[in-house]
Amino acid sequence: MSKSCMICAENLTKRFGQHTAVDGVSFQVEQGEVLGFLGPNAAGKTTTMKMLTCYFPPTSGNVTINGYNVMENSLEVRRSIGFLPENVPLYNDMTVREYIEFAARAKGVRSADLDSKVKKALERCNLENVQNQLIATISRGYRQRVGIGQAIVNEPPVLIFDEPTVGLDPAQIKDIRELIKELGRSSTVILSTHILPEVSLTCNRIVILNHGKVVATDTPENLERKMQKGNRFRVILLDPPAEAEQTLRGIPGVVSVSKLDDEDRAGHVAFMVDTPSDCDASGSIASAVVTKGWNLVGLQAEKMSLEDIFIDIVQSDASADERSAGAEQAGEDAADSDKAGEDKE
């Protein structure tokens, strides 16, 4: 464990009766790092966050935050964390400033520091112009900012945000993204979100959960490099003939061709062409199109998006689970067959 590790989870497990929600999860978050927490619904993200924030204890495993063990020093852990849950618990009959002051007092901010801490939280979250409004009257975007304000008002070293941009419009999402990046300069941040582009724009590293287990962890750039299984080219033609797709398939090295529906300019038709990683077919594609006398509007290399990577990893993990379950069932069937033979004897 490194000295700069602010969040260290080791074999973290949580069971509810016979159901295992989190199964042996281990990861570390270094000081000043922004970690993206990804996974499909019911992957175990929120359950993991609730264990990190002492909402409930793990069934087994160990977690330390800012050097404190969640089981042995839960009060110190809570003092070290600012938490924004998915559904922010706000009091609608308070003004924005009253609520931030209330949160500051609840978090133990000294009276001598109260005004300065509240003022700083309002400024960092861009809430000065609504600080005297009732929370009931402000927009969803401002409500999220108030939620972040209560999380940071005591300036904790660790911030944990669960779906901070859910339900926001694109402009509000951009504002919250910039705020989280700014907060990451002074705090360690875990960010759980379903909006995958936000992760690549905000986070230094990613942990992907599926069925309660960690299935991948790395930087967005490294994941992209590892998962890139071949070369992909976007080819845009102007008014191509019907045989264009078949011609592209016949180019040496081309593995597959798919026609896309996202070109909205009149007459433009786009194709996605896949080749092996050791085959750069861009020259052959251009040559084939020119030889045919077709109008080549665009030819560019495409990389896997974070969404492509996420889907590929989760689907691969699901396929592995199915194969494992099948092998286990086959073993049980064989054992039953052997037992039936013994019974007959």
C-alpha positions as CSV (number, residue, x, y, z in Angstrom):
1,M,0.0,0.0,0.0
2,S,1.5,3.3,-1.0
3,K,1.9,6.2,1.4
4,S,-0.2,8.4,-0.9
5,C,-3.1,5.9,-1.1
6,M,-6.2,7.8,0.1
7,I,-8.8,5.0,-0.5
8,C,-7.6,1.4,-0.2
9,A,-10.2,-1.4,-0.6
10,E,-9.1,-5.0,-0.2
11,N,-11.4,-8.0,-1.0
12,L,-14.4,-5.9,-0.2
13,T,-17.6,-8.1,0.0
14,K,-21.2,-7.4,0.9
15,R,-23.9,-10.0,1.1
16,F,-27.6,-9.5,1.7
17,G,-28.9,-12.9,2.7
18,Q,-28.0,-15.3,-0.1
19,H,-27.3,-12.5,-2.6
20,T,-23.7,-11.2,-3.0
21,A,-23.9,-7.6,-4.1
22,V,-20.1,-6.9,-4.0
23,D,-17.7,-9.8,-4.4
24,G,-14.1,-9.4,-3.4
25,V,-13.6,-5.9,-4.8
26,S,-10.1,-4.4,-4.5
27,F,-8.8,-1.0,-5.7
28,Q,-6.8,2.0,-4.6
29,V,-7.2,5.7,-5.2
30,E,-4.1,7.9,-4.8
31,Q,-4.0,11.3,-3.4
32,G,-5.3,13.9,-5.9
33,E,-6.7,11.3,-8.3
34,V,-10.1,11.4,-9.9
35,L,-11.4,7.8,-10.2
36,G,-14.3,6.9,-12.5
37,F,-16.6,4.1,-11.2
38,L,-18.5,2.4,-14.0
39,G,-20.8,-0.6,-14.3
40,P,-24.3,-1.6,-15.5
41,N,-27.3,-1.4,-13.2
42,A,-26.9,-3.7,-10.2
43,A,-23.2,-4.0,-10.7
44,G,-22.4,-3.1,-7.1
45,K,-21.3,0.5,-7.5
46,T,-23.7,2.2,-5.1
47,T,-23.3,-0.7,-2.5
48,T,-19.5,-0.2,-2.7
49,M,-19.9,3.6,-2.1
50,K,-22.2,3.0,0.8
51,M,-19.5,0.8,2.4
52,L,-16.8,3.4,1.7
53,T,-19.0,6.1,3.4
54,C,-19.9,3.9,6.5
55,Y,-23.5,3.7,5.5
56,F,-23.3,0.0,6.3
57,P,-20.4,-2.3,7.1
58,P,-18.8,-4.8,4.7
59,T,-19.6,-8.5,5.2
60,S,-15.8,-9.1,4.8
61,G,-12.8,-7.4,3.5
62,N,-11.1,-4.2,4.6
63,V,-11.3,-0.5,3.6
64,T,-9.1,2.4,4.8
65,I,-9.8,6.0,3.9
66,N,-7.3,8.7,4.7
67,G,-5.5,6.2,6.8
68,Y,-8.6,5.2,8.9
69,N,-10.3,1.8,8.9
70,V,-14.0,2.0,8.2
71,M,-14.7,-0.6,10.8
72,E,-12.5,0.7,13.6
73,N,-12.5,4.4,13.0
74,S,-15.8,5.2,11.3
75,L,-16.2,8.7,12.8
76,E,-12.8,9.7,11.5
77,V,-13.6,8.2,8.1
78,R,-16.8,10.2,7.9
79,R,-14.9,13.4,8.8
80,S,-12.6,12.7,5.9
81,I,-15.4,12.3,3.3
82,G,-17.7,14.5,1.4
83,F,-20.5,12.5,-0.1
84,L,-23.0,13.4,-2.8
85,P,-25.6,10.6,-3.0
86,E,-27.6,10.0,-6.2
87,N,-30.7,11.6,-4.7
88,V,-29.5,14.7,-2.8
89,P,-31.3,15.1,0.6
90,L,-32.1,18.8,0.5
91,Y,-34.5,20.8,2.8
92,N,-36.8,22.7,0.5
93,D,-37.8,25.2,3.2
94,M,-34.2,26.4,3.7
95,T,-32.4,28.9,1.6
96,V,-29.2,27.7,-0.2
97,R,-27.0,29.5,2.3
98,E,-28.9,28.2,5.3
99,Y,-28.5,24.7,4.1
100,I,-24.8,25.0,3.4
101,E,-24.4,26.5,6.9
102,F,-26.5,23.7,8.4
103,A,-24.2,21.1,6.7
104,A,-21.1,22.9,7.9
105,R,-22.3,22.8,11.5
106,A,-23.3,19.2,11.2
107,K,-19.8,18.4,9.9
108,G,-18.1,20.1,12.8
109,V,-16.9,23.3,11.2
110,R,-15.8,25.7,14.0
111,S,-17.9,28.8,14.5
112,A,-14.8,30.9,13.8
113,D,-14.4,29.3,10.4
114,L,-18.1,29.0,9.5
115,D,-18.6,32.2,7.4
116,S,-15.3,31.7,5.4
117,K,-16.0,28.0,4.7
118,V,-19.6,28.7,3.7
119,K,-18.5,31.6,1.5
120,K,-15.9,29.5,-0.2
121,A,-18.3,26.6,-0.9
122,L,-20.8,29.0,-2.4
123,E,-18.2,30.5,-4.6
124,R,-16.7,27.2,-5.7
125,C,-20.1,25.9,-6.7
126,N,-21.2,29.2,-8.3
127,L,-24.1,29.6,-5.9
128,E,-23.7,33.2,-4.9
129,N,-26.5,34.5,-7.0
130,V,-29.1,32.0,-5.6
131,Q,-27.7,31.8,-2.0
132,N,-30.8,33.6,-0.6
133,Q,-33.4,31.7,-2.5
134,L,-35.4,28.8,-1.1
135,I,-34.1,25.5,-2.3
136,A,-37.6,24.7,-3.4
137,T,-37.4,27.4,-6.0
138,I,-34.0,26.6,-7.7
139,S,-33.4,24.4,-10.8
140,R,-32.2,20.8,-10.9
141,G,-28.7,22.0,-11.9
142,Y,-28.5,24.4,-8.9
143,R,-29.8,21.6,-6.6
144,Q,-26.9,19.4,-7.7
145,R,-24.5,22.3,-7.0
146,V,-26.0,22.7,-3.5
147,G,-25.4,18.9,-3.0
148,I,-21.8,19.3,-4.0
149,G,-21.6,22.4,-1.8
150,Q,-22.6,20.5,1.3
151,A,-20.1,17.8,0.4
152,I,-17.1,20.2,0.2
153,V,-18.0,22.8,2.8
154,N,-15.7,21.3,5.5
155,E,-12.9,20.7,2.8
156,P,-12.6,17.0,3.3
157,P,-9.6,15.2,1.6
158,V,-11.9,12.6,-0.1
159,L,-15.0,13.3,-2.2
160,I,-17.4,10.6,-3.3
161,F,-20.0,11.5,-6.0
162,D,-22.8,9.1,-7.0
163,E,-24.3,10.1,-10.4
164,P,-23.6,13.9,-10.0
165,T,-24.9,14.8,-13.4
166,V,-28.0,12.6,-13.6
167,G,-31.0,14.4,-15.0
168,L,-29.0,17.5,-16.0
169,D,-29.1,19.2,-19.4
170,P,-25.8,19.4,-21.5
171,A,-24.9,22.9,-20.3
172,Q,-25.4,21.9,-16.7
173,I,-23.4,18.7,-17.2
174,K,-20.5,20.8,-18.6
175,D,-20.6,23.1,-15.6
176,I,-20.6,20.2,-13.1
177,R,-17.8,18.4,-15.0
178,E,-15.6,21.5,-14.8
179,L,-16.4,21.8,-11.1
180,I,-15.4,18.2,-10.4
181,K,-12.1,18.7,-12.3
182,E,-11.4,21.7,-10.3
183,L,-12.2,19.9,-7.0
184,G,-9.9,17.0,-8.1
185,R,-6.9,19.4,-7.9
186,S,-7.2,19.6,-4.1
187,S,-9.1,16.4,-3.2
188,T,-9.3,12.7,-4.0
189,V,-12.5,12.0,-6.0
190,I,-14.5,8.9,-6.8
191,L,-17.1,9.6,-9.5
192,S,-19.8,7.1,-10.3
193,T,-21.7,7.9,-13.5
194,H,-23.6,6.3,-16.4
195,I,-22.5,9.1,-18.8
196,L,-19.4,7.5,-20.2
197,P,-17.9,10.6,-22.1
198,E,-17.9,12.3,-18.7
199,V,-15.4,9.7,-17.4
200,S,-12.9,10.2,-20.2
201,L,-13.1,14.0,-19.9
202,T,-12.9,14.0,-16.1
203,C,-11.2,11.0,-14.6
204,N,-7.5,9.9,-14.4
205,R,-8.4,6.2,-14.1
206,I,-11.4,3.9,-14.4
207,V,-12.7,0.9,-12.4
208,I,-15.4,-1.2,-14.2
209,L,-17.6,-3.4,-12.0
210,N,-19.9,-6.1,-13.2
211,H,-21.9,-8.6,-11.1
212,G,-20.2,-7.2,-8.0
213,K,-16.6,-7.8,-9.3
214,V,-13.9,-5.6,-10.7
215,V,-13.5,-6.6,-14.4
216,A,-11.1,-3.9,-15.5
217,T,-9.1,-1.0,-14.1
218,D,-6.8,1.3,-15.9
219,T,-6.5,4.8,-17.5
220,P,-9.0,5.6,-20.3
221,E,-6.1,5.8,-22.7
222,N,-4.6,2.4,-21.7
223,L,-8.1,0.7,-21.8
224,E,-8.6,2.1,-25.3
225,R,-5.2,0.8,-26.4
226,K,-5.7,-2.7,-24.9
227,M,-9.2,-3.1,-26.3
228,Q,-8.4,-1.9,-29.8
229,K,-8.5,-5.3,-31.6
230,G,-7.9,-4.0,-35.1
231,N,-8.0,-0.9,-37.3
232,R,-11.3,0.8,-38.2
233,F,-11.9,3.3,-40.9
234,R,-14.8,5.6,-41.6
235,V,-15.3,5.9,-45.4
236,I,-17.7,8.6,-46.7
237,L,-18.8,8.5,-50.3
238,L,-21.0,10.8,-52.4
239,D,-23.9,9.1,-54.1
240,P,-22.2,5.7,-54.2
241,P,-23.6,2.9,-56.4
242,A,-25.3,-0.1,-54.9
243,E,-22.2,-2.3,-55.3
244,A,-20.0,0.0,-53.2
245,E,-20.3,-2.0,-50.0
246,Q,-19.4,-5.2,-51.8
247,T,-16.4,-3.5,-53.5
248,L,-15.1,-2.4,-50.1
249,R,-15.5,-5.9,-48.7
250,G,-13.3,-7.2,-51.6
251,I,-10.3,-5.1,-50.7
252,P,-7.4,-7.2,-49.4
253,G,-7.2,-7.2,-45.6
254,V,-10.8,-6.0,-45.0
255,V,-12.5,-8.1,-42.4
256,S,-16.0,-6.5,-42.4
257,V,-17.9,-3.5,-43.8
258,S,-21.1,-2.0,-42.3
259,K,-23.2,0.8,-43.7
260,L,-23.9,3.6,-41.3
261,D,-27.0,5.7,-40.9
262,D,-25.6,8.8,-39.3
263,E,-24.5,10.8,-42.3
264,D,-27.1,13.6,-42.7
265,R,-25.7,15.6,-45.6
266,A,-27.5,15.0,-48.9
267,G,-25.9,12.2,-50.9
268,H,-23.3,11.3,-48.3
269,V,-23.1,7.6,-47.4
270,A,-20.8,6.4,-44.6
271,F,-19.3,2.9,-44.2
272,M,-17.3,1.5,-41.3
273,V,-14.5,-0.7,-42.6
274,D,-12.6,-3.1,-40.2
275,T,-9.2,-4.6,-40.8
276,P,-6.7,-6.5,-38.6
277,S,-4.4,-4.5,-36.3
278,D,-1.4,-5.2,-38.6
279,C,-3.2,-4.1,-41.7
280,D,-3.5,-0.4,-42.6
281,A,-5.9,-0.5,-45.5
282,S,-6.4,3.2,-45.9
283,G,-4.3,3.4,-49.1
284,S,-6.1,0.4,-50.6
285,I,-9.5,1.9,-49.8
286,A,-8.7,5.2,-51.4
287,S,-7.2,3.5,-54.4
288,A,-10.2,1.3,-54.9
289,V,-12.6,4.2,-54.7
290,V,-10.6,6.4,-57.1
291,T,-10.3,3.5,-59.6
292,K,-14.0,3.1,-59.6
293,G,-14.4,6.8,-60.2
294,W,-16.5,7.4,-57.1
295,N,-16.4,10.6,-55.1
296,L,-14.5,10.1,-51.8
297,V,-15.6,12.7,-49.3
298,G,-13.8,11.4,-46.2
299,L,-11.5,8.6,-45.0
300,Q,-10.4,8.6,-41.4
301,A,-9.2,6.2,-38.8
302,E,-11.7,5.5,-35.9
303,K,-10.9,4.5,-32.4
304,M,-13.0,2.6,-30.0
305,S,-15.0,4.9,-27.8
306,L,-15.2,4.4,-24.0
307,E,-18.8,3.2,-24.6
308,D,-17.5,0.6,-27.0
309,I,-14.9,-0.5,-24.5
310,F,-17.4,-0.6,-21.6
311,I,-19.9,-2.7,-23.6
312,D,-17.2,-5.1,-24.8
313,I,-15.8,-5.7,-21.3
314,V,-19.2,-6.2,-19.7
315,Q,-20.3,-8.6,-22.5
316,S,-17.1,-10.5,-22.4
317,D,-17.5,-10.9,-18.6
318,A,-21.1,-12.1,-19.0
319,S,-20.0,-14.6,-21.6
320,A,-17.3,-15.9,-19.2
321,D,-19.9,-16.2,-16.5
322,E,-22.1,-18.2,-18.8
323,R,-19.3,-20.5,-19.8
324,S,-18.4,-21.0,-16.2
325,A,-22.0,-21.7,-15.2
326,G,-22.2,-24.2,-18.1
327,A,-19.1,-26.0,-17.1
328,E,-20.4,-26.1,-13.5
329,Q,-23.7,-27.5,-14.6
330,A,-22.0,-30.1,-16.8
331,G,-19.9,-31.2,-13.8
332,E,-23.1,-31.5,-11.7
333,D,-24.8,-33.5,-14.5
334,A,-21.9,-35.8,-14.8
335,A,-21.8,-36.3,-11.0
336,D,-25.6,-37.1,-11.0
337,S,-25.0,-39.5,-13.8
338,D,-22.3,-41.3,-11.9
339,K,-24.4,-41.4,-8.8
340,A,-27.3,-42.9,-10.8
341,G,-25.0,-45.6,-12.1
342,E,-23.8,-46.4,-8.6
343,D,-27.4,-46.6,-7.4
344,K,-28.3,-49.1,-10.2
345,E,-25.3,-51.3,-9.2
